């Protein structure tokens, strides 16, 4: 396949918009070759670094599975190439795992699920399963080296920094992860979750079903064949109605249009086939009604 090159979409007068890794919306020549698409998308990061000037770029921040835009997983080889680019330009790779860490994708940290080693991991709510506020930054040995003397620090001082109650909740929560084998449970049932959701492809309003682990999105379309999406006005009517109907039927999830319209699903890590079937049944009923009404 010949190399594909598309012009950048301007983001600001001094910046460029780097493409995401949504292969469902990839340029036509790359939709059937996930590895080539991943390499193309990663190389756009290198071009952005060159555009801005390598000496002005400190870090590249990426979610293992992108949340905004609708649960977008990386293509094969994407993070390998991003790691190469960051090393070549001496730029830090930051894995933003506020959503993806602590079992959501399968491993304690999702970078392990996708086989890359970041310089920094940012994480938060999953550390306590949301029972107490907490956030953390994890750095590589190289970045931590200046602080090994025990006295060097960033003198910023947050009010709740090192909060003992949240730290105790986090430790208790992580003990439960180990004792109940939650990460292994997600890995064991992830394929079942995917296959259960993929039954929904027979509904004309369902365009794409994507995700990893226990983190998935169902993208809604006006036409499956052409992948035509709903415009902003249609989304403003459609998504609140679907969200309310799902909630009324007993499914708590998020309808989102920060990108193309999607329903985002993140079931509890203790979920299994019975819960997956219930999710699919509720989605089917609500989406079938929406399809009949709109399409």
N, C-alpha and C positions, 0 to 999 in steps of 0.2 A: 504494500500500500504506500503510495507517495505521501510525503510529509504534508500534513495539513497545517495551514497557518491562517489565522483569522486576526483581523485588527482588534486591538484593545478597545474596550468600551471605557470612555473617560469616566472617572469617579469624581475628581475635583480638578481644579485648574493645575494642581501640582501632583496629581496621583493617577493611578491606573486601577481599574477593577480587574482583579485576578479571578478567573473562572472557578466555579465550584466543580465538584466531581460527580454531578448528576448525569449519568450516562443516558437516562431516559430523555433528557433534553440536550444531549451532546450534539455537536455539528454532524450533519448527515454522514460524512465519510467515516466517522469514528464510532457510530452507534453500535456497530457489530464487532468491534474489536476493543474490548475493555482495557487490555494492556496498553495498546497504542493510545487510547484516550487518556489513560492515567499518565503516561509519559508526556503527552501534549499538555495536559493541565498543569503538571508539575513544572514543566519548562517555562510556562508563563510566569511562574514565581521568579525564576532566574532573570527573565526579561524585565520584570518589575524592579528587581534589585539593581540591575544595570541602569534602568531609566532613572531611578531615584539617586543612584550613586552608591556603590557598595559601602563607602565609608560613612554613609548617613543611616544605614540600616542596622539596627541592633539585633532584631529577632523576627522570626516568622511564627505567628500564632496560628495553630490549627486545632480543630476538634477532631478526634479520631473518627467519629461519625458526626457530621455537621447537623446541628439542631435546627437553626433558623433556615427556612427554605424547605424543610420537610424531611428530616432524618436521612441524610445523604451519606452513604458509606463510601470509602475510598476504593477505587479500582485496584486490581492486582499490580503491585510494583510502584504504586504512587508514592508511598512514604519512603521507600528505598531511594527513589529519585530525589525526593525533597531533602532527605538526609544528606545525599551527595552534594546537592546545591548549597545547603547551609554550610557544610564543611568547606566547600570550595571558596566561599565568600567570607568565611569566618563569621557567620551569623548564627545566633542561637536558635534552636528549634524548641518551641514551647508547645507542649501537648496540653491543651485546655480540656481537662477531664472533669469539670464541674458536673456534667451530666453523665459521662461515659464511665467514670471510675466506679469501683466497689461493686462489681458484679453485673452492671447493667448490660455490658457486652459479653461478659463471661469471666474474664480474669479480674484480679483486684484492680489492675490498671489496664485500660484498653490498648495502650501502646504495645503491650505484650501480645494481645490478640492479633495485631497487625504487623508485628515483627520489627518494630523500630525502637531505637533508644533515643529519647529526647534529652535535651540539656536541662529542661525544667518541666515539672508537672504541676499544674494548678488543679486543685480539687476542693470540694466543699461538702455540700449537704449529704451526699451518700455516705460520708464517714460516720454519721450518726443516724443514718436512715431518716433524716429530717426531724428527729425528735428534739434536737437542740441545735442552735445555730453554730456553725463552725466553718472554717476555711483553712487551707494550708497551701504552702508552696514547697515543693520538693526539688532540690537542686543536685546536680551531679557533683562528684568529688572535686572536679576541676573548678567549678564555680564556688564551692564551699571552702576551698583552700585558704583564702584570705581571712576566714573567720575561725580557723582552727586554733588560734592562740587563746580563744576564750574571752577576749576583751574587745575585739573589733566588732562593730555592729552598725546597723542602720539606725540612727537616732530618730525614728519616726514616732513610735509609741502610740498604739491604738488602745482605746478605752477597754476593749474586751480581749486584748491580746493575751494568749495563754490562759484563757478562762478555765478555772479548775473544774467547774461543773460540766461544761461542754467536753472538756478533755476526758473526764470520767465516763461520760455517755459514749464518746467515740470508742474508748477502750472496751467497754462492755459490748457495744454493737459489733466490733470487729471480732470479739470472742465468739459471739453468736454466729457470725459468718463461718468461722472455722468449725465450730461444734456442729452446726447443722449442714455444713457442706453446701452452702448456697451457690458459690461460684460453680462448683461441679454440677449442681442442679440446672443452672442456666445453660451450661455447655451441653448437658445431656438432653435438654428439651428444646433447644433453640431451633433445631431443624423441624421439630413437630409444630412449633409456633408458626414458623414460616409456611409450612405446607397447609396448615389450617387456614391461615389468612389468604393463601393463594386460591382457595376455593371461590373467593369473591370475584375472581376475574370473569366469571360468567355474567356479572352485572355490567350493563353498558356504561355506567357512570364511573367505573373503576378503570383508571388508566395504568397506574403503576403501583406495585407493592414492593417496598424496599426497606432495608434495615439490616441489623445484626443483633444477635443475642435476644434480649427482651426489649428492644427498642426499634419500633417499626412505624412506617407511615403508609397510608393509603392515599394516593393522589387521585383527585377527582377530575374528570374531563367531560367535555361535551360530546366528543367523538373519539372512540377508541382507535379507529383506523388512522385518523389524521393527527391524533394527540392534541386536538384543539382544546384549549383551556377556557375557563370562565373569566370574563372581564371583571374589573373591580366592582362595578355596580352589581353584577350577578353574585359575586362572592359575598358582598355585604348583605344580600338577602338570603343566600343559600346556607352559608356556614353557621350563622346564629340559629337558624331553624334546625339544622342537622344536629348541632351541639345540644340544643335543648331536648330534641327527641331522643338522642342517645342517653342523656342524663336521666330523662324520665323513664327510659327502659331499663335503667340500672347500670349503664356503662359510663364510668367517669374517665374522660379522655379530653384531648384538646383539638379543636378545629383551628387551623392556622392558615393564613394567607400571606406570610412573609416570604413571598415567592409564589409558586403555584399552589392552589388550594389543596390542603391535605388534612387528614385525620391522623393525629399522632398517638401511638399506643405505647405505654410503658408499664406493663403489668407488674405487680409485686413479684419479687424474686422467688416466693414460695409457690407461685402459680404452676400449674401443670396442665395436662390434656383436658381435664374437665373444665377448667377456667378458660382455656383457649376456645373450646367449643362454644362456651357461653358468649365469649366476645364475638366470635364469628356469627353466631345466631342473631345477636342484637344488631350488629353492623348490617347483616343481610336484610333484616326487616326494615331498618331505617333507610338504607341506601336504595333498596328496591322501591320503596315508596317515593323517594326523591327522584329516582330514574323515571318512574311512571309519570310523575307530575311535571318534570322538566324536559325530558327527552322523548 
